[in-house]
Amino acid sequence: MKLCQTLKNVDRFRTVFDFGGREVAHWFPGHMAKGLKQMKANLKNVDCIIEIHDARISFKTSPCTIFLNNDQIPLSGRNPIFEDSLNVRPHLLVLNKMDLADLSNKQKILKKLENDGVRNVLFTDCLKQRDDNVKKLVPLVMELIKTSDRFNREEVDYCLMVIGVPNVGKSSLINAMRRTNVKKGRASRVGGEPGITKAILTKIQVSERPLMYLLDTPGVLPPKIESVETGMKLALCGTILDHLVGEDVIADYLLFSLNRLRRYVEKYDLQEPSDDIQHVLKRIAVKLRKTQRVKAITGVGNITVTIPNYTAAAYNFIRTFRKGELGQVLLD
């Protein structure tokens, strides 16, 4: 009887998220504009572009594209014009954070990308100390370079440029390549928030044989993200700073997304799934003992009461998802 009632309640869950007329915040800081200019200046010396993307984010809806010149080279994200626009340079798409993504339909994803003209795809988890897929990067890049025009460059070394939106793992990729190929420590800072890399760095060696260098670049978003839902997915994966969107909104969108899977129920000891973010955050706060003391005005005077800390609960809910503790998800 209880199971039947739970299923009946689930049927009433939201099928569409109400954004309430919101717009995703403009987020194009000065370091992004500066980095974009540097990318244009360095593009002529680049043999291959490595585009890195979060494997959890929908590939077909992301409009996060910045154009480097009249050839319309997408700087980051997936875009319908992808097939024609990256033919200017050999290109490898790296779908990172594969350990956090639901890849049960991996072949369907690859087929969709192939239909869009994207044939060189590699899934990675660059934070792991041992990732066999990282070992495939240099051979794949060399194969792409050898079958393309080197743009009249005669140097014996190779230069790559890694691009992508913020916080998808560009610096982690560089450090993983160094661990694998040159047996050295990290050369780029890594962090869980967007905006760690502020500008293009000097060449970083990522391979000895062949001699290969890679340019790290700042994550760049367009000055305005047209799709609010796409922006919310990017925010949920940590691509946009939380406070620009609002952690309460991100947490509610996370609940909306996870209600297809129900994995948060067991994690936070809920009796059943819920579509009410305030109820879920209250249960999280109680479980984690996240409370705050506030003053309340009553008929007998001011008193101090203890209430659940909804902000702390939302913070925990979002970061638990980002660490993969709520299961593998594909936000599509």
C-alpha positions in Angstrom: 0.0 0.0 0.0 2.8 2.4 0.9 4.6 1.7 -2.4 1.4 2.4 -4.3 1.0 5.7 -2.5 4.6 6.6 -3.2 4.2 5.9 -6.9 1.0 7.9 -6.9 2.8 10.9 -5.4 5.6 10.6 -8.0 3.1 10.9 -10.8 2.3 14.4 -9.5 6.0 15.5 -9.7 7.0 18.4 -12.0 7.6 17.5 -15.6 8.8 21.0 -16.5 10.9 23.3 -14.3 9.5 26.8 -13.7 12.3 29.3 -14.1 10.0 32.1 -13.1 11.1 34.4 -15.8 14.7 34.2 -14.6 17.7 35.0 -16.8 21.1 33.3 -16.3 23.5 35.9 -15.0 25.9 37.5 -17.5 29.3 36.1 -16.6 32.1 37.4 -18.8 34.8 38.7 -16.4 37.8 40.6 -17.6 40.1 37.6 -17.5 37.9 35.9 -20.1 38.0 38.7 -22.5 41.8 39.0 -22.1 42.2 35.2 -22.5 40.1 35.2 -25.6 42.5 37.8 -27.2 45.5 35.7 -26.3 43.9 32.6 -27.8 43.5 34.5 -31.1 47.1 35.5 -31.1 48.3 32.0 -30.3 46.1 30.1 -32.7 48.5 30.3 -35.7 51.0 28.3 -33.7 48.6 25.5 -32.7 48.7 22.1 -34.4 45.7 20.6 -32.7 42.8 21.7 -30.5 41.7 19.6 -27.6 38.2 20.6 -26.5 37.2 19.3 -23.1 33.6 19.1 -22.0 31.8 17.8 -18.9 30.4 14.4 -19.9 27.2 15.0 -17.8 26.0 18.1 -19.7 23.7 17.7 -22.7 25.7 18.1 -25.9 22.9 19.2 -28.2 21.6 22.2 -26.3 24.7 24.0 -25.1 25.1 27.3 -26.9 28.4 28.2 -25.3 30.4 29.1 -28.4 32.9 31.9 -28.8 34.3 32.6 -32.2 38.0 33.1 -32.6 37.9 34.6 -36.1 35.9 34.6 -39.3 36.3 30.8 -39.5 33.9 30.5 -36.5 35.9 28.2 -34.3 33.8 27.2 -31.3 35.8 27.9 -28.2 33.7 25.7 -25.9 30.6 23.6 -25.6 28.5 21.8 -28.1 26.9 23.6 -31.0 24.8 22.6 -34.1 27.4 24.2 -36.5 30.2 22.1 -34.8 30.9 20.0 -37.9 31.9 22.8 -40.2 33.4 25.1 -37.7 36.4 23.1 -36.3 37.8 21.9 -39.6 40.2 24.8 -39.4 42.4 22.7 -37.0 42.6 19.0 -36.1 40.3 18.5 -33.2 39.8 16.0 -30.4 36.8 16.2 -28.1 37.5 15.0 -24.5 34.4 14.2 -22.4 35.8 14.4 -18.9 34.4 13.4 -15.5 33.1 10.2 -17.0 33.0 8.7 -13.5 30.1 11.1 -12.7 28.1 10.6 -15.9 25.6 7.9 -16.8 27.1 6.3 -19.8 24.7 3.5 -20.2 23.8 5.0 -23.6 27.4 5.7 -24.5 27.1 4.3 -28.1 24.0 6.5 -28.7 26.0 9.6 -27.5 28.9 8.7 -29.8 26.5 8.2 -32.7 24.9 11.6 -32.1 28.3 13.2 -32.1 29.3 11.4 -35.2 26.2 12.6 -37.0 27.2 16.1 -36.0 30.6 15.5 -37.6 32.5 14.7 -34.4 34.4 11.5 -34.8 37.4 11.9 -32.5 36.0 11.5 -29.0 37.7 10.3 -25.8 36.1 9.8 -22.4 38.4 10.5 -19.4 38.5 10.9 -15.7 41.5 13.1 -15.3 41.5 13.4 -11.5 42.4 9.7 -11.2 46.0 9.0 -10.7 45.6 6.2 -13.2 43.4 6.7 -16.2 44.2 4.4 -19.1 42.3 6.7 -21.5 44.8 9.6 -20.8 47.5 7.3 -22.3 45.6 7.4 -25.6 45.7 11.2 -25.9 49.1 11.7 -27.4 48.8 8.8 -30.0 45.4 10.2 -31.0 46.7 13.7 -31.4 49.7 12.6 -33.4 47.4 10.6 -35.8 45.3 13.7 -36.3 48.2 16.0 -36.9 50.0 13.6 -39.3 46.8 13.4 -41.5 46.4 17.1 -41.7 48.2 20.2 -42.9 50.6 21.7 -40.3 49.9 25.1 -41.6 53.4 25.6 -43.0 55.0 25.1 -39.7 58.4 23.2 -39.7 59.1 22.9 -36.0 60.0 19.5 -34.6 57.8 20.0 -31.6 54.0 20.1 -31.4 51.7 22.7 -29.8 48.2 21.9 -28.6 45.6 24.2 -27.2 43.0 23.0 -24.7 39.7 24.9 -24.6 36.4 24.6 -22.8 33.9 26.3 -20.5 35.0 26.9 -16.9 35.5 24.0 -14.4 35.3 21.1 -16.9 38.8 19.8 -16.0 41.2 21.5 -18.5 44.0 21.9 -15.9 43.3 18.4 -14.6 43.8 17.1 -18.2 47.2 18.9 -18.5 48.4 17.5 -15.1 47.2 14.0 -16.0 49.1 14.1 -19.3 52.2 15.2 -17.5 51.9 12.4 -14.9 51.5 9.9 -17.7 54.0 11.1 -20.3 56.7 13.1 -18.5 56.4 11.6 -15.0 56.2 15.0 -13.4 53.8 16.7 -11.1 51.2 19.2 -11.8 51.8 22.3 -13.8 48.3 23.9 -13.6 46.2 24.8 -10.6 43.1 22.7 -10.1 40.0 23.8 -8.2 36.3 22.9 -7.7 35.2 26.4 -8.6 35.2 28.0 -12.1 37.8 30.6 -12.9 40.9 29.0 -11.5 42.9 29.6 -14.7 42.9 33.3 -15.5 45.0 33.6 -18.6 46.9 31.5 -21.1 50.0 30.2 -19.5 53.4 29.6 -21.1 53.9 26.4 -22.9 53.6 23.3 -20.7 55.4 20.2 -21.7 53.0 17.2 -21.8 55.1 14.7 -23.7 58.8 13.9 -24.4 58.5 11.6 -27.3 57.2 13.2 -29.4 58.0 16.6 -27.9 54.7 18.1 -27.3 53.5 21.3 -25.4 50.1 22.4 -24.4 48.6 25.8 -23.8 46.3 26.0 -20.9 43.5 28.6 -21.4 40.8 30.2 -19.1 37.3 28.8 -19.3 35.2 31.1 -21.4 31.5 31.5 -21.5 29.6 33.8 -23.9 28.6 37.2 -22.6 25.0 35.9 -22.5 23.7 32.3 -22.4 20.4 32.4 -24.4 18.9 29.2 -22.9 18.1 29.4 -19.2 17.8 25.6 -18.9 21.3 25.1 -20.5 22.6 27.8 -18.1 21.1 25.9 -15.2 22.8 22.7 -16.3 26.1 24.5 -16.5 25.6 26.0 -13.1 24.6 22.6 -11.6 28.0 21.2 -12.8 29.9 24.2 -11.3 30.6 26.0 -14.6 29.0 29.2 -13.4 29.6 30.7 -10.0 26.9 29.5 -7.6 26.0 33.0 -6.2 25.3 34.4 -9.7 22.4 31.9 -10.1 21.5 31.3 -6.5 22.2 28.1 -4.5 18.5 27.8 -3.6 17.5 27.8 -7.3 20.3 25.4 -8.2 19.3 23.0 -5.4 15.7 23.1 -6.6 16.7 22.3 -10.2 18.9 19.5 -8.9 15.9 18.0 -7.1 13.8 18.4 -10.3 16.6 16.5 -12.3 17.1 13.8 -9.7 13.5 12.9 -9.3 13.9 10.7 -12.4 16.4 8.6 -10.3 15.3 9.0 -6.6 18.9 8.4 -5.5 18.9 11.2 -2.9 16.2 9.4 -0.9 18.5 6.8 0.6 21.4 9.2 0.9 19.5 11.6 3.2 17.2 9.0 4.9 14.0 10.3 3.4 11.0 8.1 3.6 10.0 8.8 0.0 10.8 11.1 -2.9 9.6 14.6 -2.7 9.1 17.4 -5.2 9.2 20.1 -2.4 12.7 21.5 -2.2 12.0 23.1 1.2 10.9 19.7 2.6 14.1 18.0 1.2 16.4 20.7 2.5 14.8 20.6 5.9 15.4 16.8 6.1 19.0 17.3 4.9 19.6 20.0 7.5 18.2 17.7 10.3 20.3 14.8 9.2 23.5 16.8 9.0 22.6 18.8 12.1 22.9 22.1 10.2 20.9 24.6 12.2 21.0 28.3 13.0 19.8 30.5 15.8 17.6 33.4 14.9 15.6 36.0 16.8 11.8 35.8 16.7 9.3 38.5 17.8 6.5 37.0 19.8 3.6 38.5 21.9 5.8 38.1 25.0 8.9 39.6 23.5 11.9 38.6 21.5 13.1 35.1 21.8 15.9 33.1 20.1 14.8 29.9 18.3 16.8 27.2 16.5 15.7 26.5 12.9 17.1 24.4 10.0 19.9 26.0 8.0 18.5 25.8 4.5 21.4 27.5 2.9 23.9 25.0 4.4 21.7 22.2 3.3 21.5 23.5 -0.2 25.2 23.8 -0.3 25.7 20.2 0.8 23.1 18.9 -1.6 24.8 20.6 -4.6 28.3 19.5 -3.7 27.2 16.0 -2.9 25.9 15.8 -6.4 29.1 17.3 -7.9 31.2 14.7 -6.1 29.2 11.9 -7.7 27.7 10.7 -4.3 24.1 10.8 -5.7 25.0 8.5 -8.6 26.0 8.9 -12.2 23.8 11.3 -14.1 23.3 12.6 -17.6 21.6 16.0 -17.6 19.8 15.6 -20.9 
